[in-house]
Amino acid sequence: MSTDHTGIEWQKENVQLGIIGMGDMGRMYASKLSQIGWKKIYVCDQPSNYEKLKKEYEGTLINVMRDGYHVSRLADWIMYAVEAEHIDRVVAQYGPATKIGSIVSGQTSVKQPEIEAFERHLPEDVHIISCHSMHGPNVNPKGQPLVIIKHRATQEKLELVRNILSGFESNFVELSYQDHDRITADTQAVTHAAFLSMGAAWKANNQFPWLVPHFVGGIENVKVNVALRIYSNKWHVYAGLAIMNPSARIQITQYARSVADLFKLMIQEKEDEFRARIMKAGDYVFGSLNEDHVPILLDDKLLDEFSLSNVPSNGKRETNSHLSLLAMVDCWYTLKLNPYEHMVCQTPLFRLWMGITEYLFRKPEMLEETIQAALYRKEIRSDDMEFVTCARGWAECVELGSMDGYRTRFESTADFFKDMFADSAVLGNKMIAMISKNMQKTS
């Protein structure tokens, strides 16, 4: 009786899996693969971390190797979970040692440099099937998009990759690496730029937004919690996506330009021109939605419970300009992007961002309050001015391609908010779970 090498139970016992790079995502993959029953898992990080990692995983199914050479010689499937800016150097070092017939993957958020590194440094008898979990390491992968990129491989190897990743219970999305980078630029890059600008503006104003009335309640809670969630992560996660993806640069630059253009109309109180621009952009993005379209966010009152604020609410919210949201829709319109085309690759943060933007533009009374606040509520003008400055600062940093500058800006703001990261993480996970549950009900 012959053995079925395509059966997943046989594969779990015999196929050797390797992970090069044990940062947050590498650890998440190693732990998840072990939990779902893969018996032969080999991992490594920088040689200086070898003894520490070996002690940490002692007594588990995760075998810590001294370096990437040892992983590459053993593994039938190898995932490079390293920073995008280092992918070429790491693959150049360990790639030539890859076992004949193995599958090589990567977890970077920008695929063009990764694929180019694989083509440049891997032997021709190695298969290339990359992947990208469209969420952070602390998000439950169930139901989240997981992109699979079959670049150079047989169908048999693709089926093996699907089997390896099937236990994540994610939604597989098969794309080319070019489409992946275009879609992540359209969704993640500008979303991150908006939240990074919010955080930097609050820091510049020496504000903790949960203590400021017009930043508390409803969709404001999404802004605060997601901004803090981003700043609680590693800077390189966002820097690589923004700086190494050419499409991302275009969109981040346009977002900063939209922020500035709208602000100029606001301070001149050009109501007719401001309103016309907002309505035209809103109609482009949201005008084609059917009447039976189920909104991502059913009611912003559901978000009230996710506040970091201890300030008592009097039941009446202070109006805000929502310049960050208005500029996002203006940016999409200017670049002729339809964000709904990319919902198949939505990240949890993009889903939240789309949810609050859609909610604002599809609630006429709320949108009108926002327009009036943007034009005439002068007491919030200084907040908007600082947001304009920070949006431009981030765009210039990306345009210059400065990893060091990006890191400095990111870490100085993160340090300002660090005491609230734990609380915001709890609330952020609850928000993501609520929105995900709503999406599953309506899909």
Salt bridges, closest charged atoms under 4 A:
GLU13 OE2 - LYS39 NZ 3.57
ASP24 OD2 - LYS234 NZ 3.57
GLU56 OE2 - ARG27 NH1 2.41
ASP67 OD1 - HIS70 ND1 2.83
ASP76 OD1 - LYS99 NZ 2.80
GLU83 OE1 - HIS86 NE2 3.47
GLU83 OE2 - HIS236 NE2 3.70
GLU85 OE2 - HIS86 NE2 3.97
ASP88 OD1 - ARG120 NH1 2.43
ASP88 OD1 - HIS121 NE2 3.13
GLU114 OE2 - LYS111 NZ 3.11
GLU119 OE2 - HIS151 NE2 2.65
GLU159 OE2 - ARG162 NH1 2.45
GLU174 OE2 - ARG162 NH2 2.21
ASP179 OD1 - ARG182 NH2 3.67
ASP181 OD1 - HIS180 ND1 2.94
ASP186 OD2 - HIS342 NE2 2.68
GLU220 OE1 - LYS223 NZ 3.56
GLU220 OE2 - HIS322 ND1 3.56
ASP261 OD2 - ARG277 NH2 3.40
GLU269 OE2 - LYS378 NZ 2.62
GLU271 OE2 - ARG275 NH2 2.65
ASP300 OD2 - ARG317 NH1 2.48
ASP304 OD1 - ARG317 NH2 2.69
GLU318 OE1 - ARG377 NH2 2.74
ASP330 OD1 - ARG277 NE 2.71
GLU358 OE2 - HIS293 NE2 2.77
GLU368 OE1 - ARG275 NH1 2.53
GLU379 OE2 - ARG377 NE 2.95
ASP383 OD2 - HIS214 NE2 2.80
GLU411 OE2 - ARG407 NE 3.04
ASP415 OD1 - LYS418 NZ 3.04
